[in-house]
Amino acid sequence: MSEPHVTLDPRDPVQEKLRGPLEDQLTSALQAAADRVRASYADEPVEQVCQRLLDETRSGLHPDIAAGFRPDMDEFCRVAVAIVRGEVS
């Protein structure tokens, strides 16, 4: 699996203007979270890995951004499955 990446779907001009920097920040937080979760993975079920991934990602964000971060959980769980399978490097 390639490095996880966050892509936003802006709905107005303000969101479009902030899209690049925000995507970069979210992607960086997700990649760091995936690294931490992978490094400490101890045969937990996918659901638990998915929740840890979400918690770790949010902890790497500014509180205001973390509060509004509503990721596609199917995509987060795909990353969790890759961690469980040892596919995220």
DSSP file (Angstrom, degrees, kcal/mol; ACC not computed):
  #  RESIDUE AA STRUCTURE BP1 BP2  ACC     N-H-->O    O-->H-N    N-H-->O    O-->H-N    TCO  KAPPA ALPHA  PHI   PSI    X-CA   Y-CA   Z-CA
    1    1 A M              0   0    0      0, 0.0    88,-0.5     0, 0.0     2,-0.0   0.000 360.0 360.0 360.0 139.5    0.0    0.0    0.0
    2    2 A S        -     0   0    0      1,-0.2     3,-0.1    86,-0.1    85,-0.0  -0.246 360.0 -67.0 -74.5 170.9    1.2    3.5   -0.8
    3    3 A E        -     0   0    0      1,-0.1    -1,-0.2    85,-0.1    28,-0.1  -0.321  61.9-103.7 -58.1 137.6    1.5    6.2    1.9
    4    4 A P        -     0   0    0      0, 0.0     2,-0.3     0, 0.0    27,-0.2  -0.340  43.0-170.9 -63.9 147.3   -1.9    7.2    3.2
    5    5 A H        -     0   0    0     25,-0.1     2,-0.5    -3,-0.1    19,-0.1  -0.998  18.1-137.8-143.2 141.3   -3.1   10.6    1.9
    6    6 A V        -     0   0    0     17,-0.4     2,-0.4    -2,-0.3    21,-0.2  -0.873  18.2-171.7-101.2 131.0   -6.0   12.8    2.7
    7    7 A T        -     0   0    0     -2,-0.5     2,-0.3    19,-0.1    -2,-0.0  -0.990   9.5-151.8-122.5 129.7   -8.0   14.5   -0.1
    8    8 A L        -     0   0    0     -2,-0.4    15,-0.0    11,-0.1    11,-0.0  -0.667  10.1-146.5-100.3 155.4  -10.6   17.1    0.6
    9    9 A D        -     0   0    0     -2,-0.3     7,-0.1    10,-0.0     6,-0.0  -0.808  24.6-151.5-119.1  85.9  -13.7   18.0   -1.4
   10   10 A P        -     0   0    0      0, 0.0    -2,-0.0     0, 0.0     4,-0.0  -0.245  13.3-168.0 -64.1 146.0  -14.1   21.7   -1.0
   11   11 A R        +     0   0    0      1,-0.1     3,-0.0     0, 0.0     0, 0.0   0.456  67.1  23.7-113.6  -4.6  -17.7   23.1   -1.2
   12   12 A D  S  > S-     0   0    0      1,-0.1     4,-2.3     0, 0.0     5,-0.2  -0.953  87.7 -94.1-152.7 170.5  -17.0   26.8   -1.4
   13   13 A P  H  > S+     0   0    0      0, 0.0     4,-2.1     0, 0.0     5,-0.1   0.830 120.6  53.5 -60.9 -34.1  -14.3   29.3   -2.4
   14   14 A V  H  > S+     0   0    0      2,-0.2     4,-1.7     1,-0.2     5,-0.2   0.940 110.7  46.1 -66.4 -46.0  -12.9   29.6    1.1
   15   15 A Q  H  > S+     0   0    0      1,-0.2     4,-0.9     2,-0.2    -1,-0.2   0.894 111.3  53.2 -62.4 -38.9  -12.5   25.9    1.5
   16   16 A E  H >< S+     0   0    0     -4,-2.3     3,-0.5     1,-0.2     4,-0.5   0.901 107.1  51.5 -62.4 -40.6  -10.9   25.7   -2.0
   17   17 A K  H 3< S+     0   0    0     -4,-2.1    -1,-0.2     1,-0.2     3,-0.2   0.854 116.2  40.4 -64.7 -35.2   -8.4   28.3   -1.0
   18   18 A L  H 3X S+     0   0    0     -4,-1.7     4,-2.3     1,-0.2     5,-0.3   0.513  89.9  97.6 -89.9  -6.2   -7.4   26.4    2.1
   19   19 A R  H <X S+     0   0    0     -4,-0.9     4,-3.1    -3,-0.5     5,-0.3   0.897  79.9  47.5 -53.5 -54.0   -7.5   23.0    0.5
   20   20 A G  H  > S+     0   0    0     -4,-0.5     4,-2.4     1,-0.2    -1,-0.2   0.947 116.0  40.9 -58.5 -56.1   -3.8   22.5   -0.3
   21   21 A P  H  > S+     0   0    0      0, 0.0     4,-2.2     0, 0.0    -1,-0.2   0.882 117.8  48.7 -62.5 -36.4   -2.3   23.5    3.1
   22   22 A L  H  X S+     0   0    0     -4,-2.3     4,-2.8     2,-0.2     5,-0.2   0.915 110.3  50.2 -70.5 -41.8   -5.1   21.6    5.0
   23   23 A E  H  X S+     0   0    0     -4,-3.1     4,-2.8    -5,-0.3   -17,-0.4   0.914 111.0  51.0 -59.1 -42.1   -4.7   18.5    2.9
   24   24 A D  H  X S+     0   0    0     -4,-2.4     4,-2.4    -5,-0.3    -2,-0.2   0.924 112.0  46.0 -61.4 -44.9   -0.9   18.6    3.6
   25   25 A Q  H  X S+     0   0    0     -4,-2.2     4,-2.3     2,-0.2    -2,-0.2   0.924 115.4  45.8 -65.5 -44.8   -1.5   19.0    7.3
   26   26 A L  H  X S+     0   0    0     -4,-2.8     4,-2.4     2,-0.2    -2,-0.2   0.904 113.6  49.3 -65.5 -41.7   -4.0   16.2    7.5
   27   27 A T  H  X S+     0   0    0     -4,-2.8     4,-2.9    -5,-0.2     5,-0.2   0.917 110.8  50.1 -63.8 -43.6   -1.9   13.9    5.3
   28   28 A S  H  X S+     0   0    0     -4,-2.4     4,-2.4    -5,-0.2     5,-0.2   0.920 112.1  47.5 -60.9 -44.3    1.1   14.5    7.5
   29   29 A A  H  X S+     0   0    0     -4,-2.3     4,-2.2     2,-0.2    -1,-0.2   0.897 113.3  48.7 -64.2 -40.6   -0.8   13.8   10.7
   30   30 A L  H  X S+     0   0    0     -4,-2.4     4,-2.8     2,-0.2    -2,-0.2   0.922 111.7  48.3 -65.9 -44.7   -2.3   10.6    9.1
   31   31 A Q  H  X S+     0   0    0     -4,-2.9     4,-2.1     2,-0.2    -2,-0.2   0.910 113.0  47.8 -64.0 -41.8    1.1    9.3    7.9
   32   32 A A  H  X S+     0   0    0     -4,-2.4     4,-2.4    -5,-0.2    -1,-0.2   0.904 112.7  49.8 -63.9 -40.9    2.7   10.0   11.3
   33   33 A A  H  X S+     0   0    0     -4,-2.2     4,-3.0     2,-0.2     5,-0.3   0.919 109.2  51.3 -63.5 -43.7   -0.2    8.2   13.0
   34   34 A A  H  X S+     0   0    0     -4,-2.8     4,-2.6     1,-0.2     5,-0.2   0.901 110.1  50.1 -61.0 -40.6    0.1    5.2   10.7
   35   35 A D  H  X S+     0   0    0     -4,-2.1     4,-2.3     2,-0.2    -1,-0.2   0.930 113.6  44.7 -62.5 -45.7    3.8    5.0   11.5
   36   36 A R  H  X S+     0   0    0     -4,-2.4     4,-1.5     2,-0.2    -2,-0.2   0.920 115.6  46.3 -66.0 -43.9    3.1    5.1   15.3
   37   37 A V  H  < S+     0   0    0     -4,-3.0     4,-0.5     1,-0.2     3,-0.2   0.926 113.7  49.0 -65.8 -43.6    0.3    2.6   15.1
   38   38 A R  H >< S+     0   0    0     -4,-2.6     3,-1.0    -5,-0.3    -1,-0.2   0.914 109.7  52.3 -61.0 -43.1    2.3    0.3   12.9
   39   39 A A  H 3< S+     0   0    0     -4,-2.3    -1,-0.2     1,-0.2    -2,-0.2   0.803 118.5  35.9 -65.3 -29.2    5.3    0.5   15.2
   40   40 A S  T 3< S+     0   0    0     -4,-1.5    -1,-0.2    -3,-0.2    -2,-0.2   0.283  83.6 137.1-107.8  10.8    3.2   -0.4   18.2
   41   41 A Y    <   +     0   0    0     -3,-1.0    -3,-0.1    -4,-0.5    -4,-0.0  -0.358  24.7 176.9 -62.5 131.6    0.9   -2.9   16.5
   42   42 A A        -     0   0    0     -2,-0.1    -1,-0.1     0, 0.0    -4,-0.0  -0.385  63.4 -74.5-136.9  56.5    0.3   -6.0   18.7
   43   43 A D  S    S+     0   0    0      1,-0.2     3,-0.1    41,-0.1    -2,-0.1   0.765  76.9 160.6  60.9  29.5   -2.2   -8.2   16.9
   44   44 A E        -     0   0    0      1,-0.1    -1,-0.2     2,-0.1     2,-0.0  -0.408  47.7 -92.9 -73.1 158.5   -5.2   -6.0   17.8
   45   45 A P     >  -     0   0    0      0, 0.0     4,-2.1     0, 0.0     3,-0.5  -0.321  36.5-107.8 -68.1 158.0   -8.3   -6.4   15.7
   46   46 A V  H  > S+     0   0    0      1,-0.2     4,-2.9     2,-0.2     5,-0.2   0.873 117.8  57.8 -54.8 -42.0   -8.8   -4.2   12.6
   47   47 A E  H  > S+     0   0    0      1,-0.2     4,-2.0     2,-0.2    -1,-0.2   0.898 108.4  45.9 -59.1 -41.2  -11.5   -2.2   14.4
   48   48 A Q  H  > S+     0   0    0     -3,-0.5     4,-2.5     2,-0.2    -1,-0.2   0.889 112.2  50.5 -69.7 -39.0   -9.2   -1.3   17.2
   49   49 A V  H  X S+     0   0    0     -4,-2.1     4,-2.6     2,-0.2    -2,-0.2   0.898 109.3  52.5 -64.2 -40.1   -6.4   -0.4   14.9
   50   50 A C  H  X S+     0   0    0     -4,-2.9     4,-2.2     2,-0.2    -2,-0.2   0.921 111.0  46.1 -61.6 -44.9   -8.8    1.9   12.9
   51   51 A Q  H  X S+     0   0    0     -4,-2.0     4,-2.8     2,-0.2    -2,-0.2   0.907 112.5  50.3 -65.6 -41.7   -9.8    3.7   16.1
   52   52 A R  H  X S+     0   0    0     -4,-2.5     4,-3.0     2,-0.2     5,-0.2   0.909 109.3  52.3 -61.4 -41.2   -6.2    4.0   17.2
   53   53 A L  H  X S+     0   0    0     -4,-2.6     4,-2.2     2,-0.2    -2,-0.2   0.916 111.6  45.8 -61.2 -44.4   -5.3    5.4   13.8
   54   54 A L  H  X S+     0   0    0     -4,-2.2     4,-2.6     2,-0.2    -2,-0.2   0.936 114.5  47.6 -63.7 -47.3   -8.1    8.0   14.1
   55   55 A D  H  X S+     0   0    0     -4,-2.8     4,-2.1     1,-0.2    -2,-0.2   0.917 113.8  47.3 -61.2 -44.4   -7.2    9.0   17.6
   56   56 A E  H  X S+     0   0    0     -4,-3.0     4,-0.9     2,-0.2    -1,-0.2   0.886 111.6  50.9 -65.8 -38.9   -3.5    9.3   16.7
   57   57 A T  H >< S+     0   0    0     -4,-2.2     3,-1.0    -5,-0.2    -2,-0.2   0.950 111.4  47.3 -64.0 -47.7   -4.3   11.4   13.6
   58   58 A R  H >< S+     0   0    0     -4,-2.6     3,-1.7     1,-0.3    -1,-0.2   0.872 106.3  58.5 -61.8 -36.4   -6.5   13.7   15.6
   59   59 A S  H 3< S+     0   0    0     -4,-2.1    -1,-0.3     1,-0.3    -2,-0.2   0.738 102.3  56.0 -67.0 -19.7   -3.8   14.1   18.3
   60   60 A G  T << S+     0   0    0     -3,-1.0     2,-0.3    -4,-0.9    -1,-0.3   0.376  99.1  78.7 -90.5   4.4   -1.4   15.3   15.7
   61   61 A L  S <  S-     0   0    0     -3,-1.7   -35,-0.0    -4,-0.1    -3,-0.0  -0.738  94.1 -91.4-111.0 158.4   -3.7   18.1   14.6
   62   62 A H    >>  -     0   0    0     -2,-0.3     4,-3.1     1,-0.1     3,-0.5  -0.437  46.3-114.2 -58.5 140.6   -4.5   21.6   16.0
   63   63 A P  H 3> S+     0   0    0      0, 0.0     4,-2.3     0, 0.0     5,-0.1   0.840 115.4  52.2 -52.3 -38.4   -7.5   21.1   18.4
   64   64 A D  H 3> S+     0   0    0      2,-0.2     4,-1.0     1,-0.2     5,-0.1   0.895 113.8  43.0 -66.1 -39.0   -9.8   23.2   16.1
   65   65 A I  H <> S+     0   0    0     -3,-0.5     4,-0.8     2,-0.2     3,-0.5   0.920 113.2  52.3 -71.5 -43.7   -8.9   21.2   13.1
   66   66 A A  H >< S+     0   0    0     -4,-3.1     3,-0.8     1,-0.2    -2,-0.2   0.886 105.3  56.1 -58.8 -39.8   -9.1   17.9   15.0
   67   67 A A  H 3< S+     0   0    0     -4,-2.3    -1,-0.2    -5,-0.3    -2,-0.2   0.836 114.0  39.0 -63.6 -32.8  -12.6   18.8   16.2
   68   68 A G  H 3< S+     0   0    0     -4,-1.0     2,-0.7    -3,-0.5    -1,-0.2   0.450  86.3 115.5 -96.7  -0.9  -13.9   19.3   12.7
   69   69 A F    <<  +     0   0    0     -4,-0.8   -11,-0.0    -3,-0.8    -4,-0.0  -0.605  32.4 168.2 -77.6 112.1  -12.0   16.4   11.1
   70   70 A R        -     0   0    0     -2,-0.7    -1,-0.1     2,-0.0     3,-0.0  -0.766  16.6-171.0-123.6  82.1  -14.6   13.9    9.9
   71   71 A P        -     0   0    0      0, 0.0     2,-0.9     0, 0.0     3,-0.1  -0.219  37.4 -94.1 -73.9 164.0  -12.7   11.4    7.7
   72   72 A D    >>  -     0   0    0      1,-0.2     4,-2.0     2,-0.0     3,-0.5  -0.699  36.9-156.9 -73.2 108.0  -14.1    8.7    5.5
   73   73 A M  H 3> S+     0   0    0     -2,-0.9     4,-2.5     1,-0.3    -1,-0.2   0.772  88.7  61.8 -67.5 -25.5  -14.0    5.8    8.0
   74   74 A D  H 3> S+     0   0    0      2,-0.2     4,-1.5     1,-0.2    -1,-0.3   0.917 107.3  45.4 -62.5 -41.4  -14.0    3.2    5.2
   75   75 A E  H <> S+     0   0    0     -3,-0.5     4,-1.7     2,-0.2    -2,-0.2   0.902 111.5  51.5 -68.6 -40.5  -10.7    4.8    4.0
   76   76 A F  H  X S+     0   0    0     -4,-2.0     4,-2.2     1,-0.2    -2,-0.2   0.904 109.4  51.0 -61.5 -40.0   -9.3    4.9    7.5
   77   77 A C  H  X S+     0   0    0     -4,-2.5     4,-2.6     1,-0.2    -1,-0.2   0.814 103.7  58.1 -69.5 -28.9  -10.2    1.2    7.9
   78   78 A R  H  X S+     0   0    0     -4,-1.5     4,-2.1     2,-0.2    -1,-0.2   0.907 107.9  46.9 -63.7 -40.5   -8.4    0.4    4.7
   79   79 A V  H  X S+     0   0    0     -4,-1.7     4,-2.1     2,-0.2    -2,-0.2   0.912 111.2  52.1 -65.3 -41.7   -5.2    1.9    6.2
   80   80 A A  H  X S+     0   0    0     -4,-2.2     4,-2.6     1,-0.2    -2,-0.2   0.909 108.3  50.7 -61.3 -42.5   -5.9   -0.1    9.3
   81   81 A V  H  X S+     0   0    0     -4,-2.6     4,-2.4     1,-0.2    -1,-0.2   0.913 109.0  51.7 -61.3 -42.2   -6.2   -3.3    7.3
   82   82 A A  H  X>S+     0   0    0     -4,-2.1     5,-3.3     2,-0.2     6,-0.8   0.885 109.8  49.5 -62.4 -38.1   -2.9   -2.5    5.6
   83   83 A I  H ><5S+     0   0    0     -4,-2.1     3,-1.0     3,-0.2    -2,-0.2   0.941 111.0  49.2 -64.4 -46.6   -1.3   -2.0    9.0
   84   84 A V  H 3<5S+     0   0    0     -4,-2.6    -2,-0.2     1,-0.3    -1,-0.2   0.879 114.2  45.9 -60.3 -38.8   -2.7   -5.4   10.2
   85   85 A R  H 3<5S-     0   0    0     -4,-2.4    -1,-0.3    -5,-0.2    -2,-0.2   0.540 114.9-116.9 -82.2  -6.9   -1.4   -7.1    7.1
   86   86 A G  T <<5S+     0   0    0     -3,-1.0    -3,-0.2    -4,-0.6    -2,-0.1   0.745  78.4 125.6  78.2  23.2    2.0   -5.4    7.3
   87   87 A E      < +     0   0    0     -5,-3.3     2,-0.6    -6,-0.2    -4,-0.2   0.622  46.1  84.0 -91.6 -15.3    1.5   -3.5    4.0
   88   88 A V              0   0    0     -6,-0.8   -86,-0.1     1,-0.1   -85,-0.1  -0.796 360.0 360.0 -92.8 123.2    2.1    0.0    5.2
   89   89 A S              0   0    0     -2,-0.6    -1,-0.1   -88,-0.5   -87,-0.1   0.410 360.0 360.0-119.4 360.0    5.8    0.8    5.3
